Amino acid sequence: MQKQLLIIIAGLLLGLSTTLAAAAEAITSAEIIRQAELIRDQALQESEAYAIVEELTMLVGPRPAGSAGDKAAVVWAEEMLRSLGLANVHTEAVTVPHWDRGSLAVQTISPYPQLLTATSLGGSIGTAERGLQAPVVRVADVKELAAIRGDELANKIVFIDKHMERRQDGGDYESTVAGRGCGPMLAEQRGALATVIRSVGTSEHRVPHTGSMSVGGNVAGIPAVALSNADADILAYQLQRNEPVTLSIFSSARSLPEEQSANVIGDIVGTDKADEIVILGAHLDSWDQGTGAIDDGAGVAIISAAAKLILDSGIKPRRTIRFVLFANEEFGLSGARAYAKAHETTIDKHVVGMEADFGAGAVWNFSSQVDESRLSLVQRIAKVLQPLDIKYGNNEASGGADISPLRAAGMPILDFVQDGTHYFDYHHTPDDTLDKIDRQALNQNVAVYAAAAFIAANSNEDFGRLTIKKPDHWSCDALTNK
């Protein structure tokens, strides 16, 4: 009888212990949410974000891969992360390409001479000193170009006249950018002397949008330039008159020897789960036409200011929160690939990734790509973000470019979709400057990233793992059915 009583008492104590543990976990979860809400609300009132992007753009300025500005940005970023109080601040070397835009002149010379506003595409070669002149052939988009066979384009200049539609989510970019990425290579394979594209952007100003192009296969490259939308309209109008149009192009663009850059990294070190990493990323480089304020100075500012707010909360996270400012996103994801390679043995410890690289517009949507069994954790984050008028979309997020190698290796991701209605007015243009950033919207972004990172780093749950797969970027080969 005494033995049975002891068994009963032990069972009651075990049940009480389990109940108390569950209650403690519930209290802990509630406290995590409460603290995340406090961090969110503090960010809405004030953050370091605007001061960070202001200093980066006004002091460092343009920072294309391999340039003096790129090197200066690395020094600046390391000092900035240290000043915020992050631990383990260091750089990891990355070899990057170095391309020089040189000078450019584009004009129609017959039948109606007119100077056109244009810019070279990243990676383009230059022309001979005398330039080149050739008849122009218009195609509606890169798919029409890919379908051309024979010598129709031999010794011609191809004009890809694809308009980009303005959308809140920037959703037309992917289909339009294929013309910039693949058009020059496809044109060269068909015997063309040069490629001219309508800028991949929605600007109504007379400013052209640059961006990188692909060179692959057995091709050496041909001059490739983008016209502003207004100037693309001029060329299209002249061609519509069914008269041969001859275009003249002079470019001194060239590739220089590779240079050394670096990923700049800092941590908020975790406690009992310090080996597990919540990673926030943005890219430090920019194109050279503007000062890189929205692309991606804003992203640098958002995640850095989020770090400061989490540190200022005084609560040490359970998991380590890592902040990575990636090298050379614009010209080939050099930093992203280098980080994945350097940390390949611990990728399975990267529990979730978030990236800020879509300007400074307010976040209006939120999606994820996590193990389906872990969506309850995503929903807790969504509930904290709901007062900011952010709706949860689905579990089919694609993630940003710099965290794509980690996602391909199984890391779950969270996507915070910013209002991109006007993003492509300024993207890759001389208009990408500080005055395009709204402080209030920038702080709203900081609130989102800081709150989400805090919850992810402190939750008892994690996000599971994804099925390992190759990155799902578009391919030039797909256009030619290879």
WOGIPE-V32114 format. One record per backbone hydrogen bond with DSSP energy under -0.5 kcal/mol. CO is the residue of the C=O (numbers start at 1). NH is the residue of the N-H. E is the energy in kcal/mol with one decimal. If there is no record, write none. Layout:
# WOGIPE-V32114
co:CO nh:NH e:E
co:CO nh:NH e:E
This chain:
# WOGIPE-V32114
co:1 nh:5 e:-2.3
co:2 nh:6 e:-2.3
co:3 nh:7 e:-2.0
co:4 nh:8 e:-2.3
co:5 nh:9 e:-2.9
co:6 nh:10 e:-2.7
co:7 nh:11 e:-2.3
co:8 nh:12 e:-2.5
co:9 nh:13 e:-2.8
co:10 nh:14 e:-2.5
co:11 nh:15 e:-2.6
co:12 nh:16 e:-2.8
co:13 nh:17 e:-2.8
co:14 nh:18 e:-2.6
co:15 nh:19 e:-2.5
co:16 nh:20 e:-2.9
co:17 nh:21 e:-2.5
co:18 nh:22 e:-2.5
co:19 nh:23 e:-2.5
co:20 nh:24 e:-2.8
co:21 nh:25 e:-2.5
co:22 nh:26 e:-2.5
co:23 nh:27 e:-2.6
co:24 nh:28 e:-2.7
co:25 nh:29 e:-2.8
co:26 nh:30 e:-2.5
co:27 nh:31 e:-2.6
co:28 nh:32 e:-2.4
co:29 nh:33 e:-2.1
co:30 nh:34 e:-2.4
co:31 nh:35 e:-2.7
co:32 nh:36 e:-2.5
co:33 nh:37 e:-2.3
co:34 nh:38 e:-1.9
co:35 nh:39 e:-2.6
co:36 nh:40 e:-2.6
co:37 nh:41 e:-2.5
co:38 nh:42 e:-2.2
co:39 nh:43 e:-2.3
co:40 nh:44 e:-1.6
co:41 nh:45 e:-1.2
co:42 nh:46 e:-2.5
co:48 nh:52 e:-1.9
co:49 nh:53 e:-2.4
co:50 nh:54 e:-2.4
co:51 nh:55 e:-2.1
co:52 nh:56 e:-2.3
co:53 nh:57 e:-2.3
co:54 nh:58 e:-2.5
co:55 nh:59 e:-2.3
co:55 nh:60 e:-0.9
co:56 nh:60 e:-0.9
co:56 nh:61 e:-2.3
co:63 nh:286 e:-1.2
co:64 nh:67 e:-2.1
co:64 nh:70 e:-0.5
co:65 nh:99 e:-0.5
co:67 nh:71 e:-1.7
co:68 nh:72 e:-2.3
co:69 nh:73 e:-2.1
co:70 nh:74 e:-1.6
co:71 nh:75 e:-1.7
co:72 nh:76 e:-2.5
co:73 nh:77 e:-3.0
co:74 nh:78 e:-2.1
co:75 nh:79 e:-1.9
co:76 nh:80 e:-2.5
co:77 nh:81 e:-2.6
co:78 nh:82 e:-1.7
co:79 nh:83 e:-2.2
co:80 nh:84 e:-1.3
co:81 nh:85 e:-0.6
co:81 nh:86 e:-1.7
co:82 nh:85 e:-1.2
co:87 nh:267 e:-3.1
co:90 nh:265 e:-2.9
co:92 nh:263 e:-2.4
co:94 nh:261 e:-3.4
co:96 nh:259 e:-2.5
co:98 nh:256 e:-3.5
co:100 nh:254 e:-2.3
co:103 nh:252 e:-2.1
co:105 nh:250 e:-2.5
co:106 nh:116 e:-2.8
co:107 nh:248 e:-3.2
co:108 nh:114 e:-1.9
co:110 nh:246 e:-2.6
co:114 nh:108 e:-2.3
co:116 nh:106 e:-0.6
co:116 nh:118 e:-0.6
co:117 nh:228 e:-1.9
co:119 nh:226 e:-3.1
co:121 nh:124 e:-2.3
co:122 nh:213 e:-2.0
co:128 nh:131 e:-2.2
co:132 nh:249 e:-2.5
co:134 nh:247 e:-2.6
co:135 nh:157 e:-2.8
co:137 nh:159 e:-2.9
co:139 nh:161 e:-2.7
co:141 nh:145 e:-1.6
co:142 nh:146 e:-2.6
co:143 nh:147 e:-1.4
co:144 nh:148 e:-0.6
co:145 nh:148 e:-1.2
co:149 nh:152 e:-0.6
co:151 nh:154 e:-1.3
co:153 nh:156 e:-1.9
co:156 nh:158 e:-0.5
co:156 nh:193 e:-3.2
co:156 nh:194 e:-0.9
co:157 nh:137 e:-2.6
co:158 nh:160 e:-0.6
co:158 nh:196 e:-3.3
co:159 nh:139 e:-2.8
co:159 nh:161 e:-0.8
co:160 nh:162 e:-0.6
co:160 nh:198 e:-2.5
co:161 nh:163 e:-0.6
co:167 nh:170 e:-0.9
co:168 nh:420 e:-3.5
co:170 nh:173 e:-1.8
co:172 nh:176 e:-1.6
co:173 nh:177 e:-3.3
co:174 nh:178 e:-0.6
co:176 nh:179 e:-1.6
co:176 nh:180 e:-0.6
co:177 nh:181 e:-2.8
co:178 nh:182 e:-2.9
co:178 nh:183 e:-0.8
co:179 nh:183 e:-0.8
co:181 nh:214 e:-2.9
co:182 nh:186 e:-2.5
co:183 nh:187 e:-2.8
co:184 nh:188 e:-2.3
co:185 nh:189 e:-2.1
co:186 nh:190 e:-0.8
co:187 nh:190 e:-0.8
co:187 nh:192 e:-2.4
co:188 nh:191 e:-2.0
co:191 nh:155 e:-2.6
co:193 nh:223 e:-0.6
co:194 nh:158 e:-2.3
co:195 nh:225 e:-2.3
co:196 nh:160 e:-2.6
co:197 nh:227 e:-2.9
co:199 nh:201 e:-1.6
co:201 nh:164 e:-0.5
co:205 nh:207 e:-1.9
co:208 nh:210 e:-0.5
co:211 nh:122 e:-2.4
co:217 nh:219 e:-0.9
co:223 nh:195 e:-2.4
co:224 nh:121 e:-2.6
co:225 nh:197 e:-2.4
co:226 nh:119 e:-2.0
co:227 nh:199 e:-2.1
co:228 nh:232 e:-2.6
co:229 nh:233 e:-1.9
co:230 nh:234 e:-1.2
co:231 nh:235 e:-2.2
co:232 nh:236 e:-2.7
co:233 nh:237 e:-2.4
co:234 nh:238 e:-2.2
co:235 nh:239 e:-2.1
co:236 nh:240 e:-1.7
co:237 nh:241 e:-0.5
co:238 nh:241 e:-1.1
co:238 nh:243 e:-0.6
co:239 nh:242 e:-1.5
co:245 nh:136 e:-2.2
co:246 nh:109 e:-2.5
co:246 nh:110 e:-1.1
co:247 nh:134 e:-1.9
co:248 nh:107 e:-2.1
co:249 nh:132 e:-2.2
co:250 nh:105 e:-2.4
co:251 nh:127 e:-2.4
co:253 nh:126 e:-0.7
co:254 nh:100 e:-3.2
co:256 nh:98 e:-0.7
co:259 nh:96 e:-2.8
co:259 nh:261 e:-0.5
co:261 nh:94 e:-2.3
co:263 nh:92 e:-2.2
co:263 nh:265 e:-0.5
co:264 nh:325 e:-3.0
co:265 nh:90 e:-2.3
co:266 nh:323 e:-3.0
co:267 nh:87 e:-3.2
co:267 nh:269 e:-0.6
co:268 nh:321 e:-2.4
co:271 nh:274 e:-1.2
co:273 nh:276 e:-2.0
co:273 nh:320 e:-0.7
co:276 nh:320 e:-2.0
co:277 nh:279 e:-0.6
co:277 nh:351 e:-1.8
co:277 nh:352 e:-1.0
co:278 nh:322 e:-3.0
co:279 nh:354 e:-2.2
co:280 nh:324 e:-2.5
co:281 nh:356 e:-2.6
co:282 nh:326 e:-2.8
co:287 nh:63 e:-0.5
co:292 nh:297 e:-1.9
co:293 nh:298 e:-2.0
co:294 nh:359 e:-0.8
co:296 nh:300 e:-2.3
co:297 nh:301 e:-2.4
co:298 nh:302 e:-2.7
co:299 nh:303 e:-2.2
co:300 nh:304 e:-1.8
co:301 nh:305 e:-2.6
co:302 nh:306 e:-1.9
co:303 nh:307 e:-1.8
co:304 nh:308 e:-1.8
co:305 nh:309 e:-2.0
co:306 nh:310 e:-2.1
co:307 nh:311 e:-2.4
co:308 nh:312 e:-2.5
co:309 nh:313 e:-1.0
co:310 nh:315 e:-0.5
co:311 nh:314 e:-1.5
co:314 nh:316 e:-0.6
co:317 nh:271 e:-0.8
co:318 nh:271 e:-0.5
co:318 nh:273 e:-1.6
co:320 nh:278 e:-2.7
co:320 nh:322 e:-0.6
co:321 nh:268 e:-2.4
co:322 nh:280 e:-3.0
co:322 nh:324 e:-0.5
co:323 nh:266 e:-1.9
co:324 nh:282 e:-1.7
co:324 nh:326 e:-0.8
co:325 nh:264 e:-2.2
co:326 nh:284 e:-2.9
co:326 nh:285 e:-0.8
co:327 nh:335 e:-2.0
co:328 nh:334 e:-1.6
co:329 nh:332 e:-1.2
co:329 nh:333 e:-0.7
co:333 nh:337 e:-2.3
co:334 nh:338 e:-2.2
co:335 nh:339 e:-2.5
co:336 nh:340 e:-2.1
co:337 nh:341 e:-2.1
co:338 nh:342 e:-2.8
co:339 nh:343 e:-1.9
co:341 nh:344 e:-1.2
co:343 nh:346 e:-1.7
co:344 nh:347 e:-0.7
co:346 nh:349 e:-1.9
co:347 nh:350 e:-1.8
co:349 nh:277 e:-3.2
co:349 nh:351 e:-1.1
co:352 nh:279 e:-2.3
co:353 nh:414 e:-2.2
co:354 nh:281 e:-2.5
co:355 nh:357 e:-0.6
co:358 nh:361 e:-0.5
co:359 nh:358 e:-0.5
co:362 nh:419 e:-1.9
co:364 nh:391 e:-1.8
co:365 nh:417 e:-2.2
co:366 nh:393 e:-3.7
co:367 nh:415 e:-2.8
co:368 nh:397 e:-2.5
co:369 nh:413 e:-1.7
co:371 nh:374 e:-2.7
co:372 nh:375 e:-1.1
co:374 nh:377 e:-1.0
co:374 nh:378 e:-1.0
co:375 nh:379 e:-2.5
co:376 nh:380 e:-1.4
co:377 nh:381 e:-1.7
co:378 nh:382 e:-2.6
co:379 nh:383 e:-2.0
co:380 nh:384 e:-1.5
co:381 nh:385 e:-1.7
co:382 nh:386 e:-1.3
co:385 nh:388 e:-2.0
co:385 nh:390 e:-0.8
co:386 nh:389 e:-2.1
co:389 nh:391 e:-0.5
co:391 nh:366 e:-1.9
co:394 nh:368 e:-2.4
co:401 nh:404 e:-1.1
co:403 nh:407 e:-2.4
co:404 nh:408 e:-2.6
co:405 nh:409 e:-0.8
co:406 nh:411 e:-2.3
co:407 nh:410 e:-1.9
co:408 nh:469 e:-1.9
co:410 nh:466 e:-2.5
co:412 nh:353 e:-1.7
co:413 nh:369 e:-2.3
co:414 nh:355 e:-0.5
co:415 nh:367 e:-2.4
co:415 nh:417 e:-0.6
co:416 nh:418 e:-0.6
co:417 nh:364 e:-2.7
co:417 nh:365 e:-1.4
co:418 nh:420 e:-0.8
co:420 nh:424 e:-0.7
co:422 nh:425 e:-1.7
co:422 nh:426 e:-0.6
co:423 nh:426 e:-1.2
co:423 nh:427 e:-1.7
co:424 nh:202 e:-2.4
co:424 nh:203 e:-0.8
co:426 nh:429 e:-1.9
co:428 nh:210 e:-2.5
co:429 nh:432 e:-1.6
co:431 nh:433 e:-2.0
co:432 nh:291 e:-2.4
co:432 nh:292 e:-0.7
co:432 nh:293 e:-0.8
co:433 nh:436 e:-1.9
co:434 nh:437 e:-2.2
co:437 nh:439 e:-0.6
co:438 nh:442 e:-2.4
co:439 nh:443 e:-2.6
co:440 nh:444 e:-1.9
co:441 nh:445 e:-1.7
co:442 nh:446 e:-1.9
co:443 nh:447 e:-2.4
co:444 nh:448 e:-1.8
co:445 nh:449 e:-2.5
co:446 nh:450 e:-2.7
co:447 nh:451 e:-2.1
co:448 nh:452 e:-2.4
co:449 nh:453 e:-2.4
co:450 nh:454 e:-2.2
co:451 nh:455 e:-2.2
co:452 nh:456 e:-2.6
co:453 nh:457 e:-2.2
co:454 nh:458 e:-1.1
co:455 nh:458 e:-0.6
co:455 nh:459 e:-1.8
co:457 nh:319 e:-2.2
co:463 nh:371 e:-2.2
co:471 nh:473 e:-0.6
co:475 nh:479 e:-0.6
co:476 nh:479 e:-1.1
co:476 nh:480 e:-0.7
co:477 nh:480 e:-1.0
co:477 nh:482 e:-2.4
co:478 nh:481 e:-0.8
